[in-house]
């Protein structure tokens, strides 16, 4: 086991991301002590049952006291409150980071209340699943995935390097980006897809002509691919929508414009236009697979996974 | 091996669906002879290399001569031409079916030109992947999936029963439906999802503020789920859009209305409305998993599949 990177790591919030960090920190021996805190008593109790850390605190302020690295993993709308809570007990020289999906808003909420004697370096691991809570985490979540840091001007290079090293030891590749640019990139690669997914599932749920049971039965023909994203944590996604509003509205407007053009092509039977778009989009998928960000198996390899158990039951 | 259901099965078209049928028919011994025909010479040669059938014919009319079951697996826009080609050589009493994703249009194209002495029973196996061509097929494709038959009034019950039996022996569950209702159901569960997926991938491809390489790098945060559908066969999907126009436009209009309401909730910061929608949609995913139409693994079990090879390369 390598030398721990940090003497004491405090995890504020222990959902999918927080609990995955706890597991990989433990597996890789990245901390002397893992101190966990979360708002809800039953979640804290569950984290303890799962043995995710070394200490469990009802108050974030107790977890962060004396910590060298503090990772805030809460819905982005709660960032300001958490920052205010922990500010008085942060150790001078501690690194404070977060994992929020929006960065400008998190910076606006946290930076003004955190003391000057800590290194606040906002971050965002681009990893996740549709599941939430401490049971949903796993140590491999960050492997081969990107983690984006959005340091503020004047950030201490050594502290930034140490945080980057932390994410690398968790299995991630690290990128650095301007917070505004991060918010724009994420609006298209993550926020818009989730909003679209939630929306189409809602549309299907409201139909009078097609029953819910028909939607479910025949979902394998395309619809179910959207339901994974639409099953993501509602609190997290409400906060993302409220806290990255401008970039999301910009992407949504473009999407709707393009969809109107596509609608028109369908209405007027413009087969060439449809064929051109449907051909162009194939190349992007190929690139994602080549970049190692997707599995190259038909249907996500669902057949491979689903069949042996299915046949027994039938 | 059970008794063959049909003496001779002719497969017209040998892409993903046709070649999957060939493989399961062979594995289950459902035909005495499998005769294959397809329009492109190189596809036919490839089918022969793969050993998918017993006979390979450049002309559909030669494949269907003397066949007891003819399965047309071509883009729906080509159905009329195929029906006209094969009509003169169809054996009296033969069952003729198809696998097209739209049914009203296929019926309008095929029914008028097929002879009265055959049983024309339109069908649609709700199964597929984003891959196409004879190499993409596999015998398990239909297992646990639904196949919808949309028989015309006056269809011979015995012929219909035999076709249902065929699909069941391929591993499918069989449903019967009115063609118009089929087209409405498929518009929401399959056609709209594909159109939305193609559209969002196109929108991302056109951005000036976010580079294509950024979209690819960070696609694991949601976007990539859409790219699977957007990598589907362009010819097939162009034809679907052209041949199920009314139902698709209806669903598209509803989707856009709902998206406008969602857009408004984001603009005005209506967190409760967002939270309500994001909560409601979770239940649908749960039902799809319970119905056995989806794998219950986080992120479609991608971690499970992707990790061992990934770590070696890094």
Interface residues (C-beta under 8 A of the other chain):
Chain A: X101 X126 X127 X128 X129 X130 X131 X136 X138 X140 X141 X143 X144 X145 X146 X148 X175 X184 X185 X186 X188 X189 X190 X191 X192 X193 X194 X195 X196 X197 X198 X199 X200 X201 X202 X203 X204 X205 X206 X207 X209 X210 X212 X214 X215 X216 X217 X218 X219 X220 X221 X222 X223 X224 X225 X226 X227 X228 X229 X230 X231 X232 X234 X235 X237 X238 X241 X242 X245 X248 X249 X251 X252 X254 X255 X256 X258 X259 X260 X262 X263 X265 X266 X267 X269 X271 X274 X275 X277 X278 X279 X280 X281 X282 X284 X285 X286 X287 X288 X291 X292 X293 X294 X295 X297 X298 X299 X300 X301 X302 X303 X304 X305 X306 X307 X310 X311 X313 X314
Chain B: X101 X126 X127 X128 X129 X130 X131 X136 X138 X140 X141 X143 X144 X145 X146 X148 X175 X184 X185 X186 X188 X189 X190 X191 X192 X193 X194 X195 X196 X197 X198 X199 X200 X201 X202 X203 X204 X205 X206 X207 X209 X210 X212 X214 X215 X216 X217 X218 X219 X220 X221 X222 X223 X224 X225 X226 X227 X228 X229 X230 X231 X232 X234 X235 X237 X238 X241 X242 X245 X248 X249 X251 X252 X254 X255 X256 X258 X259 X260 X262 X263 X265 X266 X267 X269 X271 X274 X275 X277 X278 X279 X280 X281 X282 X284 X285 X286 X287 X288 X291 X292 X293 X294 X295 X297 X298 X299 X300 X301 X302 X303 X304 X305 X306 X307 X310 X311 X313 X314
